[in-house]
Structure formats: structure tokens, C-alpha cells
Amino acid sequence: MTDQSQAGAQGQNAKDVPELPKPEMHIVDMSKAEVDFAIEVAKKGIISLFKNERRSFCEVAQFIKKEFDKTFQGAWHVFVGKHFGAWVTYETHKLVYFHIGQAGFMIYKHG
């Protein structure tokens, strides 16, 4: 494949992924580094739905939890969906709740 063909294929892949809306933060009781990490893995999870690499919000939540467990110590819990209610106990400074478009994300540490 020529360099131009490869560049064209990569450009096409970038066009296949829609631009995600800016995250709308609702509750932030977490360090900036953890919040930035949460937003990045949430975006990766949503993009993986568009690419059919994951098939449900449940699989996205599992992906985010594994990334948090791998990167930060402790037991992390993740909710992802369009409609959910939650009342949780969490460790101090270890909770974030935000939306990217219609998808809501609640990530917290307990245990």
C-alpha cells in the first residue's frame, strides 16, 4: 500500500468516529488527574460502541472499571447508562458523575 493510500485510510477512520460532545459535569469529588482519566476512558468506551467493539453500556462500564482498577488502587464501581438512579456510599474525594451526550457515567471508589 502506498503512503497516500495509508494516509487516506487513516483519515477515513478518523471520519468514522463522530466528535463527542463536551462532558457535562454534575458531581466532582475527585482529583483532577482522576477526573481527566475518567473522561478519557469514558470517551474511549463510547467510541468503542460506535465502532461495534462493545455492544452495551454494561460492557463500557466493565471496561472503565478495569481501567480504574488497573490504574488506581482499591475497589472502583461504575454505572453507565441513559437513565439510572443511584444512592451510594463512597470514599471521600473518590466520586465523579457526568454525562457525555445522553450517556451518564458515575464512577466511585468504595472498599
N, C-alpha and C positions, 0 to 999 in steps of 0.2 A: 504494500500500500504506500502511496506517495505521501510526502509530508502534507501536501494540500488536502488530500483525502482524509488523512487522520485528523487534521485541524477541523475540517468540515464536520466530521463525525462527532468530535468533542463538542463543537458549537451546537450541533443538533441536540445532544444530550442535555446541555445546559438549558436549551429552549423547552425541552420536555418537562422540566420541573418548574411549576408556577412559582412566582415570587410570593412568599408568605407575608401576611400582614404583620405589622409590628405587634409584639406581645403586649397585652393589656394586663398590667399587674394589679392584683386585688389585695393580697396579703403578702408582705415580705418581712419575714422574721428570720433572716439568714444572712450569712456573709456575702459580700459582693461576688467573691470568687465562686461560691456555691450557686448563687442566683444565675450568674453568667453560664456556669456549667449546665444548670437545669434548662435554661433557654436553648442552649446549643443542642443538647441531647433530645429535647422535645422537638425542635425543628427537624433533626435527623429522623426522628420517629415518624413525624407527619410526612416528610418527603418519602420515606420508605413505604408509606401507604399509597402515595401517588404512583410509585414505581412498582407496586404489587409485590414488594419484598416482604411486607407484612400484610395481614388480611383484616386485622381488627384493632380497636383501641386497646383491647386486652393484651395483644402481642406488643403494642407500643409501650404499654405500662411495664410489661415484663422486661423489655429492652432497657427502659430508663432505670428500673430498679437494679438490674445487673450492672449497669454503668456506674450508678451511685455506690453500690456495694463494693465494686472494684476500686473506685477512686477514693471514697471516704469511708472511714471506719463506722461500724455499727449496723443496726438493722433499719433499712430505709423502706418506706411504704409509698406506693404510688397509685393515684386514681387518675384515669384519663377517660374523658367522655364528653358528650354534648349536654347531658342532663344528669346531675348527681347531687346528692346532699351528703354532708359529712359533719360529724362532730367527733373530733379526735383529741387524744392526749398526746402531746409531743414534747420532745426535749426543748429546753429554752434555746432560742435562736436557731431552730432547725425546721422551719416550715416556710413553704412558698406556695402560693395559689395564684395562677394566672391563666389567661386564655390566649391562644393563637388562632385567630379567626373564631370559628364556632367550637373548637376543641378546648376543653378545660383541663388543666393539669394541677393536681395537688400532690406535692411531694413533701414528706416529712420523715423525721427520724424519731424512733421510739424503740428503745431496747438495745 
